[in-house]
Amino acid sequence: MMYKTLNNGVEMPMLGYGVYQTPPEDTERCVTEALQLGYRLIDTAQAYGNEEGVGAAVAKSGIPRDEVFITSKVWVSNMCCERAKASLDETLRALGTDYVDLMLLHQMMGDYTGAWRALEEAYRAGKVRAIGVSNCYPERLVDLCCLAEVPPAVNQVETHPFRPQRKAHDVMVDLGVAHEAWAPFAEGARGIFQNSVLAAVGEKYGKTPAQVVLRSLLQRDVIVIPKSAHRDRMEQNLDVFDFELTDEDMAQVAGLEDPSFPRIFDHFDVATVKWLLGDLVHQQQLGGAPLY
Ligand SMILES: NC(=O)c1ccc[n+]([C@@H]2O[C@H](COP(=O)([O-])OP(=O)(O)OC[C@H]3O[C@@H](n4cnc5c(N)ncnc54)[C@H](OP(=O)(O)O)[C@@H]3O)[C@@H](O)[C@H]2O)c1
């Protein structure tokens, strides 16, 4: 395993297991298998509805809690100080743990600076070991880093061979924020698992296109959290530490970048933003705590 030392000194595994779109009833089984195979970073979120399955698998695994790194994320409907605080307590309850290793703001929407204050408070109280953001574009990241008392340790953004996020990566490096890739396989788009360039690079090492993708991201100092419901693929995705891509291989993978690749969640599209904000608006209509 490779580890990333975050800007507060916390060590984070650089390859983990994501559970987005893993049905709640299948999550305990999937995470149990992932832990058995050696994964020690699990990425969940309030919005995935499967924090309880993650917590149950970790608790039953027999692996000491401090050897598993758990990430969760505050959803848009909780994006203000008071709601974020309450939602973090609910996350801890669902996970059955008294701390989360990394808590992220899932989307930079609503009163995310208020929610950030809640994460800072939780960090100081020892409820979270590190705090960070997701889907945070360079200009907002700079803004948050300037405002924050505790700077974000991680930024989790869509990153894969078709959208490698090179400029955003440089900003993150400059700000001391670790880059974490979501959808490292672009969720399987464009036949990535049969891609001829990736296959040719992998053939030299007896590795699959999926393994070449993960290895290339790790060599760019990007943390990866591939998802698979299948044990053989989970195993394959973890088996990337016994080979190294050359500069030439890395250039081949870099050549797959395509600015026309559609964003999986387009945060620059008004309809998508409205849709993501739907939960927050709904909470407002219910007359809950003020959101600003
Ligand atoms: N912060 C955010 O906004 C955000 C957004 C999306 C995702 N995420 C996080 O990032 C994680 C990963 O992203 P993702 O789940 O969207 O997509 P992904 O990891 O890019 O792709 C998952 C897909 O690839 C397939 N797959 C996995 N390994 C494979 C292999 N070795 N060979 C062939 N197929 C393989 C899986 O199928 P099977 O399951 O059938 O094997 C699944 O359909 C998520 O689980 C979540 O934790 C975060």
The ligand as a MOL file (V3000), in Angstrom:
LIG
                    3D

  0  0  0     0  0            999 V3000
M  V30 BEGIN CTAB
M  V30 COUNTS 48 52 0 0 0
M  V30 BEGIN ATOM
M  V30 1 N -17.5120 12.9230 -4.3740 0
M  V30 2 C -18.3420 12.6440 -5.3590 0
M  V30 3 O -19.1340 13.4830 -5.8050 0
M  V30 4 C -18.3050 11.2560 -5.9400 0
M  V30 5 C -19.0030 10.9770 -7.1410 0
M  V30 6 C -18.9380 9.6890 -7.6540 0
M  V30 7 C -18.1760 8.7230 -7.0040 0
M  V30 8 N -17.5150 9.0050 -5.8280 0 CHG=1
M  V30 9 C -16.7050 8.0030 -5.1060 0
M  V30 10 O -15.7750 7.4270 -6.0170 0
M  V30 11 C -15.9600 5.9990 -6.0360 0
M  V30 12 C -15.5950 5.4360 -7.3930 0
M  V30 13 O -16.3650 6.0360 -8.4200 0
M  V30 14 P -17.5680 5.3310 -9.1630 0
M  V30 15 O -18.0810 4.2160 -8.3260 0
M  V30 16 O -18.5420 6.3730 -9.5470 0 CHG=-1
M  V30 17 O -16.9660 4.7800 -10.5300 0
M  V30 18 P -15.6480 3.9740 -10.9690 0
M  V30 19 O -14.9180 3.4280 -9.7890 0
M  V30 20 O -14.9350 4.8100 -11.9600 0
M  V30 21 O -16.2850 2.7800 -11.8150 0
M  V30 22 C -17.0890 1.7970 -11.2310 0
M  V30 23 C -17.5540 0.8490 -12.3650 0
M  V30 24 O -16.4410 0.1240 -12.9000 0
M  V30 25 C -16.6910 -1.2870 -12.8340 0
M  V30 26 N -15.3930 -1.9180 -12.5030 0
M  V30 27 C -14.6520 -1.7030 -11.3800 0
M  V30 28 N -13.4800 -2.3670 -11.4520 0
M  V30 29 C -13.4830 -3.0270 -12.6400 0
M  V30 30 C -12.5380 -3.8640 -13.2930 0
M  V30 31 N -11.3560 -4.1540 -12.7280 0
M  V30 32 N -12.8580 -4.3600 -14.5080 0
M  V30 33 C -14.0590 -4.0730 -15.0910 0
M  V30 34 N -14.9940 -3.2780 -14.5230 0
M  V30 35 C -14.6980 -2.7460 -13.3150 0
M  V30 36 C -17.7210 -1.4540 -11.7630 0
M  V30 37 O -18.5380 -2.5720 -12.0350 0
M  V30 38 P -18.9040 -3.6870 -10.9260 0
M  V30 39 O -19.2660 -2.9780 -9.6580 0
M  V30 40 O -20.0710 -4.3950 -11.5660 0
M  V30 41 O -17.6910 -4.5400 -10.8010 0
M  V30 42 C -18.5390 -0.1670 -11.8840 0
M  V30 43 O -19.5070 -0.3050 -12.9070 0
M  V30 44 C -17.4310 5.8410 -5.6630 0
M  V30 45 O -17.7750 4.5350 -5.2930 0
M  V30 46 C -17.5580 6.8560 -4.5600 0
M  V30 47 O -17.0140 6.3530 -3.3550 0
M  V30 48 C -17.5810 10.2690 -5.3030 0
M  V30 END ATOM
M  V30 BEGIN BOND
M  V30 1 1 1 2
M  V30 2 2 2 3
M  V30 3 1 2 4
M  V30 4 1 4 5
M  V30 5 2 4 48
M  V30 6 2 5 6
M  V30 7 1 6 7
M  V30 8 2 7 8
M  V30 9 1 8 9
M  V30 10 1 8 48
M  V30 11 1 9 10
M  V30 12 1 9 46
M  V30 13 1 10 11
M  V30 14 1 11 12
M  V30 15 1 11 44
M  V30 16 1 12 13
M  V30 17 1 13 14
M  V30 18 2 14 15
M  V30 19 1 14 16
M  V30 20 1 14 17
M  V30 21 1 17 18
M  V30 22 2 18 19
M  V30 23 1 18 20
M  V30 24 1 18 21
M  V30 25 1 21 22
M  V30 26 1 22 23
M  V30 27 1 23 24
M  V30 28 1 23 42
M  V30 29 1 24 25
M  V30 30 1 25 26
M  V30 31 1 25 36
M  V30 32 1 26 27
M  V30 33 1 26 35
M  V30 34 2 27 28
M  V30 35 1 28 29
M  V30 36 1 29 30
M  V30 37 2 29 35
M  V30 38 1 30 31
M  V30 39 2 30 32
M  V30 40 1 32 33
M  V30 41 2 33 34
M  V30 42 1 34 35
M  V30 43 1 36 37
M  V30 44 1 36 42
M  V30 45 1 37 38
M  V30 46 2 38 39
M  V30 47 1 38 40
M  V30 48 1 38 41
M  V30 49 1 42 43
M  V30 50 1 44 45
M  V30 51 1 44 46
M  V30 52 1 46 47
M  V30 END BOND
M  V30 END CTAB
M  END
